[in-house]
Amino acid sequence: MSSVFVLSSLLEHHSSTSLMQQTYNVFIATLLSFLVIIGWNLVFYNPAQRESSHEVQERENVKVYESLESTLSAERIKISSNKLEGSIQLTGLALDDLILKDYKSDDLENQYRLLYPNKTKGTYFVNPGWTIPGDSGLKTPSAKTKWKADSEILTPNNPVTFSWDNGSGLLFKVVVSLDDNYMFTFKQIVENKSQNDLSVGSHFTITKRLPETNKSMLIMHEGPVGVIKDRLIELKYSKIAKKNKSIALDEETQNRRGWFGFSDKYWFVSQIFENSSDGKVYVSHVEDKSDDVFRITNFDTQKIVRGGGSIAKETMLFAGPKKLSLLEKYAQNMRIYLFDRAVDFGVLYFITKPISKLLQIFYQLVGNFGVAIILLTLFIRVLMLPLSIKSGISMFKIKELQPEILKIKSIYQNDKDALNRASVELFRKHRVTPMSGCLPTLLQVPVFFALYKVIFITIEMRQAPFFLWITDLSLPDPTNLFTLFGLINWNCPDLLSIGILPIILGLTMVIQQKLSPSHYEDGTQAFMIKAMPYVFMILFASFPSGLVLYWVFNNILSLIQQFMIGRYLITKKLNAVAETQESLP
């Protein structure tokens, strides 16, 4: 049954027995949990508010960045595939220019740019490197090193070898290859042309500048994340800014690969280690008062390069969308442990991931995520139908028992123990279970939160349209009642940004109240019930429209079920009366 119907019944009867009081408390606690999460979302994740604070910060602390155009004009090797477009800068050998061809930017005007050159506003790049310990005086490649390439373009069918000779007997090479999706492979090679043995260490670094608009959120993790020694590790930017983190790798992990990278809401850049990797992963904050720059570096242990010999180290790099099916494919084919956990499904992982997969199945059937959400809602309701019917019948019976409950209360108004015993006996006699009234709604709470998570974080829901005015199910309804849906040019407060879907949600809740008329004992109870549709309408206005769509359709199904159960019970009662009259002489 619906939350309004259940709560109204509980409010009517909660004072009659301790059992009903417990039932009422459970439901109210659940409802308050909803309000806390929704309130957090309103206060701490408001795009308009974040943009405003960003503009203030820009005025207070103006930073000078290099232009993207001037940086990309440097000599580069082009990257081209069906999924990617970009380039690798020859000076410093940095992969710092990468565009995802299948995804649009937030303004829908351009393809999404994932990687940016150093010292630009979006600084986000990857580069390999080496170190030689001691005072040998031998040079290693630096950010100013000019590399040579054996080809002008990197494609899935055409790897590129970059090389640089230090002039002292060491030849450094990096062979870069690309698959048909978003996985690069960097093979770092050192050839010792001299007769002396040398100790050389390699490293691989991802560098990312944190945007001013970045803000920690309860609902998802954005920041350094990875799996090392078969353990999922999530680090917060705020903690790394205070103290760098060093994590040792385990060279005994032979059968599956670890990984570590930067995770954003929809995007992911991570290095994947060799099966036999040792050394350490070092997550650090660059000491720069004018900027927030973080690095994830995989330091390999020092290796001896024999005179006339060579050593090599291979690192894979994923740079692309957090698409679950793709991550699972990589995890299986390349034995990358828990690679799908780059998608932050949270503590309800065992519910959230199946819902995500089920939503994908429905989408493949109908080709529209809005319709897929409706089918998912219907599927969940069908699964819960036996329990919902039993619950609905129980709630109607409680309403029928209201006169007897009031009679018992008047008799035992000064004896609570006797009142409880009499009430329990009444429920037992008529086979009524008070708790069953709200059980279906309580069972839907984890489903609700799981679906919220799926709609909020999965790349498939980003910019996914429904019909008419709903062009992005991951964003709130763009219409606004208080601007007459665009007819009035008024920048109203966010609290008053109530769209068509939240209004429909409120209307369905009002209708539910009309179909379950009740007599409230005091004004407080009546006010709580009558105010619920309007409270939910305001709160849900800030939610992704896909989630509101789920709740609206769920309410519609509840209305249909509520009507049919009521009609069934009335018909059953009329038939019983007719049979009684026929049996009379």
C-alpha positions as CSV (number, residue, x, y, z in Angstrom):
1,M,0.0,0.0,0.0
2,S,1.0,3.6,-0.3
3,S,3.0,5.5,2.3
4,V,0.1,8.0,2.8
5,F,-2.5,5.2,3.3
6,V,-0.3,3.3,5.7
7,L,0.7,6.4,7.7
8,S,-2.9,7.6,8.0
9,S,-3.9,4.3,9.5
10,L,-1.1,4.3,11.9
11,L,-1.8,7.8,13.0
12,E,-5.3,6.8,13.8
13,H,-4.5,3.8,15.9
14,H,-1.0,4.2,17.2
15,S,-2.1,5.2,20.7
16,S,-4.2,2.2,21.2
17,T,-1.6,-0.4,21.9
18,S,2.2,-0.7,22.5
19,L,2.4,-2.9,19.4
20,M,0.8,-0.2,17.3
21,Q,3.1,2.4,18.9
22,Q,6.1,0.4,17.8
23,T,4.8,0.1,14.3
24,Y,4.2,3.8,14.2
25,N,7.7,4.5,15.5
26,V,9.3,2.3,12.9
27,F,7.5,4.0,10.1
28,I,8.2,7.5,11.4
29,A,11.9,6.7,11.7
30,T,11.9,5.5,8.1
31,L,10.1,8.7,7.0
32,L,12.5,10.8,8.9
33,S,15.4,9.0,7.2
34,F,13.9,10.1,3.9
35,L,13.7,13.7,5.0
36,V,17.3,13.7,6.3
37,I,18.7,12.4,3.1
38,I,16.5,14.7,1.0
39,G,17.4,17.7,3.2
40,W,21.1,16.9,2.8
41,N,20.6,16.8,-0.9
42,L,18.9,20.2,-0.9
43,V,21.4,21.9,1.3
44,F,24.7,20.4,0.2
45,Y,24.1,19.4,-3.4
46,N,22.6,22.5,-5.1
47,P,24.2,23.1,-8.5
48,A,23.1,26.7,-8.6
49,Q,24.5,27.3,-5.1
50,R,27.8,25.6,-6.0
51,E,28.1,27.7,-9.1
52,S,27.5,30.9,-7.1
53,S,30.2,29.9,-4.5
54,H,32.5,29.1,-7.4
55,E,32.0,32.6,-8.9
56,V,32.7,34.2,-5.5
57,Q,35.9,32.2,-5.1
58,E,37.0,33.2,-8.6
59,R,36.6,36.9,-7.7
60,E,38.5,36.5,-4.4
61,N,41.4,34.4,-5.7
62,V,42.0,34.9,-9.4
63,K,44.2,32.2,-10.8
64,V,46.1,32.4,-14.1
65,Y,46.0,29.3,-16.3
66,E,47.4,28.6,-19.7
67,S,44.9,28.5,-22.5
68,L,43.9,25.1,-23.9
69,E,44.4,26.3,-27.5
70,S,48.0,27.4,-26.9
71,T,49.0,24.3,-25.0
72,L,47.5,22.0,-27.7
73,S,49.5,23.8,-30.4
74,A,52.7,22.0,-29.2
75,E,54.1,19.1,-31.2
76,R,52.0,16.1,-30.6
77,I,51.1,12.5,-31.8
78,K,47.5,12.2,-32.6
79,I,45.1,9.6,-31.0
80,S,42.2,8.3,-33.1
81,S,39.7,5.5,-32.5
82,N,35.9,5.0,-32.7
83,K,35.7,6.0,-29.0
84,L,38.5,8.4,-28.5
85,E,40.2,11.5,-30.0
86,G,43.2,13.3,-28.6
87,S,46.9,13.5,-28.6
88,I,50.1,12.8,-26.7
89,Q,52.5,15.7,-26.2
90,L,56.1,14.9,-27.3
91,T,57.6,17.3,-24.7
92,G,57.4,15.5,-21.5
93,L,55.6,12.5,-23.0
94,A,52.2,13.4,-21.4
95,L,48.8,11.9,-22.4
96,D,47.0,15.2,-21.7
97,D,44.5,15.6,-24.5
98,L,41.6,13.1,-24.6
99,I,38.0,13.5,-25.8
100,L,35.3,10.9,-25.4
101,K,33.5,10.8,-28.7
102,D,30.3,9.1,-27.5
103,Y,29.6,11.6,-24.8
104,K,28.5,15.2,-24.8
105,S,29.7,17.9,-22.4
106,D,27.3,19.2,-19.8
107,D,26.3,22.1,-22.1
108,L,25.6,19.6,-24.9
109,E,27.6,21.7,-27.3
110,N,30.8,19.6,-27.6
111,Q,32.1,16.1,-27.0
112,Y,33.2,15.5,-23.5
113,R,36.9,16.3,-22.8
114,L,38.4,14.1,-20.1
115,L,42.1,15.0,-20.0
116,Y,43.6,18.4,-20.1
117,P,47.3,19.6,-20.4
118,N,49.2,20.7,-17.3
119,K,48.7,24.3,-16.0
120,T,45.4,24.6,-17.8
121,K,42.2,25.1,-15.8
122,G,41.2,21.5,-16.1
123,T,44.7,20.0,-15.5
124,Y,44.3,16.2,-15.8
125,F,47.1,14.1,-17.5
126,V,49.1,10.9,-17.4
127,N,52.9,10.4,-17.8
128,P,55.5,7.7,-17.3
129,G,58.9,8.3,-15.7
130,W,62.1,6.9,-14.3
131,T,64.6,7.5,-11.5
132,I,68.2,6.5,-11.1
133,P,69.4,6.5,-7.4
134,G,72.6,7.8,-6.1
135,D,74.9,10.4,-7.6
136,S,75.6,8.6,-11.0
137,G,75.0,11.9,-12.8
138,L,73.0,10.0,-15.5
139,K,70.0,11.9,-16.9
140,T,66.5,10.5,-16.9
141,P,63.5,11.9,-18.9
142,S,61.9,15.0,-17.4
143,A,58.9,17.3,-18.2
144,K,61.1,19.2,-20.6
145,T,62.4,16.1,-22.5
146,K,61.7,16.1,-26.2
147,W,60.8,12.5,-27.3
148,K,60.9,11.0,-30.8
149,A,58.0,8.9,-32.2
150,D,58.0,6.3,-34.9
151,S,54.6,7.2,-36.1
152,E,52.3,10.3,-36.3
153,I,49.1,8.7,-35.1
154,L,48.1,6.2,-32.4
155,T,45.2,3.9,-33.3
156,P,44.0,0.5,-32.1
157,N,45.8,-1.0,-35.1
158,N,48.9,1.1,-34.9
159,P,50.9,1.3,-31.6
160,V,53.5,4.1,-31.3
161,T,57.0,3.8,-29.9
162,F,58.5,6.9,-28.2
163,S,62.2,7.0,-27.6
164,W,64.9,9.2,-26.0
165,D,68.6,8.7,-25.6
166,N,70.2,10.3,-22.6
167,G,73.6,10.4,-24.4
168,S,75.3,8.3,-21.6
169,G,74.4,4.8,-22.7
170,L,70.8,4.6,-21.7
171,L,67.9,4.4,-24.2
172,F,64.5,5.0,-22.8
173,K,61.5,3.8,-24.7
174,V,57.7,3.8,-24.2
175,V,55.5,1.7,-26.4
176,V,51.9,3.0,-26.2
177,S,49.0,0.9,-27.6
178,L,45.2,1.3,-27.5
179,D,42.3,-1.1,-27.7
180,D,38.9,-0.5,-29.3
181,N,37.5,1.1,-26.2
182,Y,39.2,3.0,-23.4
183,M,42.2,1.0,-22.4
184,F,45.8,2.1,-23.1
185,T,48.9,0.1,-22.5
186,F,52.2,1.8,-21.6
187,K,55.3,-0.4,-21.9
188,Q,58.3,1.3,-20.3
189,I,61.7,0.0,-21.5
190,V,65.2,0.9,-20.5
191,E,68.1,-0.4,-22.7
192,N,71.6,-0.2,-21.2
193,K,74.1,0.3,-24.1
194,S,77.0,0.6,-21.6
195,Q,79.0,-2.2,-20.1
196,N,78.1,-1.2,-16.5
197,D,75.2,-2.5,-14.5
198,L,72.8,0.2,-13.4
199,S,69.9,0.4,-11.0
200,V,66.8,2.0,-12.5
201,G,63.3,2.6,-11.1
202,S,60.2,3.3,-13.1
203,H,57.1,5.1,-12.1
204,F,53.7,6.0,-13.6
205,T,51.7,9.1,-12.6
206,I,48.2,10.4,-12.9
207,T,47.9,14.2,-12.1
208,K,44.6,15.9,-11.5
209,R,43.7,19.4,-10.5
210,L,40.7,19.6,-8.2
211,P,38.0,22.0,-9.5
212,E,36.9,24.7,-7.1
213,T,33.3,23.4,-7.4
214,N,34.2,20.0,-6.1
215,K,32.4,19.2,-2.9
216,S,32.3,16.0,-0.8
217,M,28.9,14.2,-0.9
218,L,27.4,11.5,1.2
219,I,25.7,9.7,-1.6
220,M,28.9,8.9,-3.6
221,H,32.6,8.9,-3.5
222,E,34.7,11.2,-5.7
223,G,38.4,10.9,-5.4
224,P,41.3,8.4,-5.3
225,V,40.0,4.8,-5.3
226,G,41.4,1.4,-6.1
227,V,42.0,-2.2,-5.1
228,I,45.4,-3.2,-3.6
229,K,46.0,-6.5,-1.9
230,D,42.4,-7.5,-2.8
231,R,41.0,-4.6,-0.7
232,L,38.9,-1.7,-1.9
233,I,40.4,1.6,-0.8
234,E,38.7,5.0,-1.0
235,L,40.5,8.1,-0.1
236,K,39.2,11.6,0.5
237,Y,40.8,14.7,-1.1
238,S,40.5,16.5,2.2
239,K,42.6,13.9,4.0
240,I,45.2,13.6,1.3
241,A,45.6,17.4,1.4
242,K,46.6,17.1,5.1
243,K,48.7,14.0,4.8
244,N,50.0,12.0,1.8
245,K,49.2,8.3,1.6
246,S,51.6,5.5,0.7
247,I,50.3,2.0,0.0
248,A,52.6,-1.0,-0.5
249,L,51.9,-3.3,-3.4
250,D,52.0,-7.1,-2.9
251,E,54.1,-8.9,-5.4
252,E,52.6,-12.3,-4.4
253,T,49.3,-11.4,-6.0
254,Q,49.9,-13.4,-9.2
255,N,46.4,-14.2,-10.4
256,R,44.6,-10.9,-10.5
257,R,45.6,-7.3,-11.0
258,G,45.2,-4.3,-8.7
259,W,44.3,-0.8,-9.8
260,F,44.2,2.8,-8.5
261,G,43.0,6.0,-10.0
262,F,40.8,9.1,-9.8
263,S,37.0,8.5,-9.8
264,D,34.5,11.3,-10.7
265,K,30.8,11.0,-10.8
266,Y,30.7,9.5,-14.3
267,W,34.4,9.3,-15.3
268,F,37.3,7.3,-14.3
269,V,41.1,7.4,-14.9
270,S,43.0,4.5,-13.4
271,Q,46.3,2.7,-13.8
272,I,46.2,-1.1,-13.6
273,F,49.2,-2.9,-12.3
274,E,51.0,-6.0,-13.5
275,N,50.1,-9.2,-11.8
276,S,53.6,-9.4,-10.2
277,S,53.8,-5.7,-9.3
278,D,55.7,-4.6,-6.2
279,G,56.8,-1.2,-5.0
280,K,54.1,1.2,-3.8
281,V,51.3,3.5,-4.7
282,Y,51.8,7.1,-3.5
283,V,48.8,9.4,-3.4
284,S,49.9,13.0,-2.8
285,H,48.9,16.6,-2.7
286,V,51.1,19.1,-4.5
287,E,52.2,21.9,-2.2
288,D,50.9,24.8,-4.1
289,K,48.9,27.5,-2.4
290,S,47.4,28.7,-5.6
291,D,46.0,25.4,-6.7
292,D,44.7,22.0,-5.6
293,V,46.7,19.4,-7.5
294,F,46.7,15.7,-6.6
295,R,48.8,12.8,-7.9
296,I,48.6,9.1,-7.9
297,T,52.0,7.5,-8.6
298,N,52.9,3.9,-8.9
299,F,56.6,3.6,-7.9
300,D,58.2,0.3,-9.0
301,T,61.1,-1.0,-7.0
302,Q,64.6,-0.5,-8.3
303,K,65.7,-3.0,-10.9
304,I,69.2,-3.9,-12.1
305,V,69.8,-3.3,-15.8
306,R,72.8,-5.4,-16.8
307,G,75.3,-3.9,-19.2
308,G,74.0,-4.6,-22.7
309,G,70.7,-5.7,-21.3
310,S,67.2,-4.2,-20.8
311,I,64.3,-4.2,-18.5
312,A,60.6,-3.5,-19.1
313,K,57.5,-2.7,-17.1
314,E,53.9,-2.6,-18.4
315,T,51.1,-0.5,-17.0
316,M,47.6,-0.4,-18.4
317,L,45.5,2.8,-18.2
318,F,41.8,3.1,-18.3
319,A,40.5,6.5,-19.2
320,G,36.8,6.7,-19.9
321,P,33.2,6.4,-18.6
322,K,32.2,4.3,-15.6
323,K,30.1,2.0,-17.7
324,L,29.4,-1.1,-15.7
325,S,29.2,-3.6,-18.5
326,L,32.5,-2.4,-19.9
327,L,34.3,-2.5,-16.5
328,E,33.0,-6.0,-15.9
329,K,34.3,-7.1,-19.3
330,Y,37.7,-5.7,-18.5
331,A,37.6,-7.3,-15.1
332,Q,36.9,-10.7,-16.5
333,N,39.2,-10.6,-19.6
334,M,42.2,-9.0,-17.9
335,R,41.6,-10.4,-14.3
336,I,41.3,-6.9,-12.8
337,Y,39.9,-7.5,-9.3
338,L,36.7,-5.6,-8.3
339,F,37.1,-3.3,-11.3
340,D,33.3,-2.8,-11.3
341,R,33.6,-1.2,-7.9
342,A,34.8,1.9,-9.6
343,V,31.1,2.6,-9.9
344,D,30.2,3.5,-6.3
345,F,27.2,1.4,-5.6
346,G,27.6,2.0,-1.9
347,V,26.7,-0.2,1.1
348,L,23.6,-1.4,-0.6
349,Y,25.8,-2.9,-3.4
350,F,23.9,-6.2,-3.3
351,I,20.7,-4.3,-4.2
352,T,21.9,-1.4,-6.2
353,K,23.9,-3.4,-8.8
354,P,21.1,-5.9,-9.6
355,I,18.7,-2.9,-10.0
356,S,21.2,-1.2,-12.3
357,K,21.4,-4.4,-14.4
358,L,17.7,-4.9,-14.4
359,L,17.2,-1.3,-15.6
360,Q,19.6,-2.0,-18.4
361,I,17.6,-5.1,-19.5
362,F,14.4,-3.1,-19.6
363,Y,16.2,-0.3,-21.5
364,Q,17.4,-2.8,-24.1
365,L,13.8,-3.9,-24.6
366,V,12.2,-0.5,-25.0
367,G,15.0,1.9,-25.8
368,N,14.0,4.6,-23.3
369,F,15.2,4.8,-19.7
370,G,12.0,6.5,-18.6
371,V,9.9,3.6,-19.9
372,A,12.5,1.3,-18.4
373,I,12.0,2.9,-15.0
374,I,8.2,2.4,-15.3
375,L,8.7,-1.3,-16.2
376,L,11.1,-1.7,-13.2
377,T,8.5,-0.2,-10.9
378,L,5.9,-2.6,-12.3
379,F,8.3,-5.5,-11.9
380,I,8.9,-4.6,-8.2
381,R,5.2,-4.2,-7.5
382,V,4.5,-7.6,-9.0
383,L,7.1,-9.2,-6.8
384,M,5.6,-7.6,-3.7
385,L,2.0,-8.1,-4.9
386,P,1.1,-11.0,-2.5
387,L,2.4,-9.1,0.5
388,S,0.8,-5.8,-0.7
389,I,-2.6,-7.5,-1.1
390,K,-2.4,-9.0,2.4
391,S,-1.3,-5.6,3.7
392,G,-4.1,-3.8,2.0
393,I,-6.7,-6.1,3.3
394,S,-5.3,-5.8,6.8
395,M,-5.4,-2.0,6.7
396,F,-9.0,-2.0,5.6
397,K,-9.9,-4.4,8.4
398,I,-8.2,-2.1,10.9
399,K,-10.4,0.7,9.6
400,E,-13.5,-1.4,10.0
401,L,-12.5,-2.2,13.6
402,Q,-12.2,1.5,14.4
403,P,-15.5,1.7,16.4
404,E,-14.5,-1.3,18.5
405,I,-11.1,0.1,19.1
406,L,-12.6,3.4,20.3
407,K,-15.0,1.4,22.5
408,I,-12.1,-0.5,24.1
409,K,-10.2,2.7,24.7
410,S,-13.2,4.3,26.4
411,I,-13.6,1.3,28.7
412,Y,-9.9,0.9,29.7
413,Q,-8.8,4.5,29.4
414,N,-7.3,4.4,32.9
415,D,-5.7,0.9,32.6
416,K,-3.0,0.7,29.8
417,D,-2.2,-2.9,30.4
418,A,-5.8,-4.0,30.1
419,L,-6.1,-1.7,27.0
420,N,-3.2,-3.4,25.4
421,R,-4.5,-6.9,26.2
422,A,-7.9,-6.1,24.9
423,S,-6.6,-4.6,21.7
424,V,-4.3,-7.5,21.0
425,E,-7.1,-9.9,21.6
426,L,-9.3,-7.9,19.2
427,F,-6.7,-8.0,16.4
428,R,-6.1,-11.7,17.0
429,K,-9.8,-12.5,16.8
430,H,-10.2,-10.7,13.5
431,R,-6.8,-12.0,12.2
432,V,-5.3,-8.5,11.8
433,T,-1.6,-7.8,11.9
434,P,-1.0,-4.1,12.4
435,M,2.7,-4.3,11.3
436,S,1.8,-5.8,8.0
437,G,0.2,-2.5,7.0
438,C,3.5,-0.7,6.6
439,L,5.7,-3.7,5.7
440,P,5.5,-3.3,1.9
441,T,6.5,0.4,2.2
442,L,9.4,-0.4,4.5
443,L,10.6,-3.1,2.1
444,Q,10.6,-0.5,-0.7
445,V,12.9,1.8,1.3
446,P,16.2,0.1,0.3
447,V,14.9,-0.2,-3.3
448,F,14.1,3.5,-3.3
449,F,17.6,4.4,-2.1
450,A,19.2,1.9,-4.5
451,L,17.3,3.4,-7.4
452,Y,18.3,6.9,-6.3
453,K,21.9,5.8,-6.4
454,V,21.6,4.2,-9.8
455,I,19.9,7.2,-11.4
456,F,22.4,9.6,-9.7
457,I,25.7,7.9,-10.5
458,T,25.4,5.6,-13.5
459,I,26.7,7.0,-16.8
460,E,23.8,5.4,-18.7
461,M,21.3,7.8,-17.0
462,R,23.4,10.9,-17.8
463,Q,21.5,13.0,-20.4
464,A,19.0,10.2,-20.9
465,P,15.7,11.6,-22.1
466,F,12.1,10.5,-21.4
467,F,9.4,12.3,-23.3
468,L,8.3,15.9,-23.9
469,W,10.0,18.3,-21.3
470,I,12.0,15.6,-19.5
471,T,15.3,15.6,-21.5
472,D,17.6,14.3,-18.7
473,L,16.3,11.8,-16.2
474,S,19.4,12.3,-14.0
475,L,18.4,16.0,-13.4
476,P,15.4,17.5,-11.6
477,D,12.3,18.4,-13.6
478,P,13.3,21.6,-15.5
479,T,9.8,23.1,-15.4
480,N,8.7,25.5,-12.7
481,L,5.2,26.2,-11.4
482,F,6.2,29.6,-10.0
483,T,7.4,30.9,-13.4
484,L,4.2,29.5,-15.0
485,F,6.4,26.9,-16.7
486,G,8.6,29.5,-18.4
487,L,6.0,32.1,-19.2
488,I,7.4,34.5,-16.5
489,N,11.1,35.5,-16.6
490,W,11.8,35.2,-12.8
491,N,14.8,33.7,-11.1
492,C,12.8,32.2,-8.2
493,P,14.5,30.6,-5.2
494,D,15.5,26.9,-5.5
495,L,13.0,25.9,-2.8
496,L,10.2,27.1,-5.1
497,S,11.5,25.3,-8.2
498,I,8.6,22.8,-8.4
499,G,8.1,21.1,-11.8
500,I,5.3,19.2,-13.4
501,L,6.4,15.7,-12.2
502,P,6.6,16.7,-8.5
503,I,3.1,18.3,-8.8
504,I,1.8,15.1,-10.3
505,L,3.4,13.3,-7.3
506,G,1.6,15.5,-4.9
507,L,-1.7,15.0,-6.7
508,T,-1.4,11.2,-6.5
509,M,-0.8,11.4,-2.8
510,V,-3.9,13.7,-2.3
511,I,-6.0,11.2,-4.3
512,Q,-4.7,8.4,-2.1
513,Q,-6.0,10.4,0.9
514,K,-9.4,10.9,-0.7
515,L,-9.7,7.1,-1.3
516,S,-8.9,6.3,2.3
517,P,-11.2,8.7,4.3
518,S,-10.4,8.8,8.0
519,H,-11.6,10.5,11.1
520,Y,-8.6,11.9,13.0
521,E,-8.8,12.3,16.8
522,D,-6.9,15.6,17.0
523,G,-5.7,18.4,14.8
524,T,-2.0,17.4,14.9
525,Q,-2.7,14.0,13.3
526,A,-5.0,15.5,10.6
527,F,-2.4,18.2,9.8
528,M,0.4,15.7,9.4
529,I,-1.5,13.6,7.0
530,K,-2.9,16.5,4.9
531,A,0.5,18.2,4.8
532,M,2.4,15.1,3.5
533,P,1.6,15.5,-0.2
534,Y,2.8,19.1,-0.2
535,V,6.0,18.4,1.8
536,F,6.9,15.5,-0.5
537,M,6.1,17.7,-3.5
538,I,8.6,20.4,-2.4
539,L,11.3,17.9,-1.3
540,F,11.1,15.7,-4.4
541,A,11.4,18.8,-6.7
542,S,15.1,18.7,-6.2
543,F,15.4,15.0,-7.0
544,P,16.4,13.5,-10.3
545,S,13.3,13.3,-12.5
546,G,13.8,9.6,-13.0
547,L,13.4,9.0,-9.3
548,V,10.2,11.1,-9.2
549,L,8.9,9.2,-12.2
550,Y,9.4,6.0,-10.2
551,W,7.5,7.3,-7.2
552,V,4.7,8.8,-9.3
553,F,4.1,5.5,-11.1
554,N,4.4,3.6,-7.9
555,N,1.7,5.8,-6.4
556,I,-0.5,5.2,-9.4
557,L,-0.2,1.4,-9.0
558,S,-1.0,1.8,-5.3
559,L,-4.1,3.7,-6.2
560,I,-5.2,1.0,-8.6
561,Q,-4.5,-1.7,-6.0
562,Q,-6.2,0.3,-3.2
563,F,-9.3,0.7,-5.3
564,M,-9.5,-2.9,-6.3
565,I,-9.0,-4.2,-2.8
566,G,-11.7,-1.9,-1.5
567,R,-14.0,-3.0,-4.2
568,Y,-13.3,-6.6,-3.5
569,L,-14.0,-6.3,0.2
570,I,-17.2,-4.3,-0.4
571,T,-18.4,-7.0,-2.9
572,K,-17.5,-9.7,-0.4
573,K,-19.4,-8.0,2.4
574,L,-22.5,-7.4,0.1
575,N,-22.5,-11.1,-0.9
576,A,-22.2,-12.1,2.8
577,V,-25.2,-9.9,3.6
578,A,-27.2,-11.3,0.7
579,E,-26.5,-14.9,1.8
580,T,-27.6,-14.1,5.3
581,Q,-30.9,-12.6,4.1
582,E,-31.5,-15.6,1.9
583,S,-31.0,-18.0,4.9
584,L,-33.6,-16.1,6.9
585,P,-37.1,-17.7,7.0
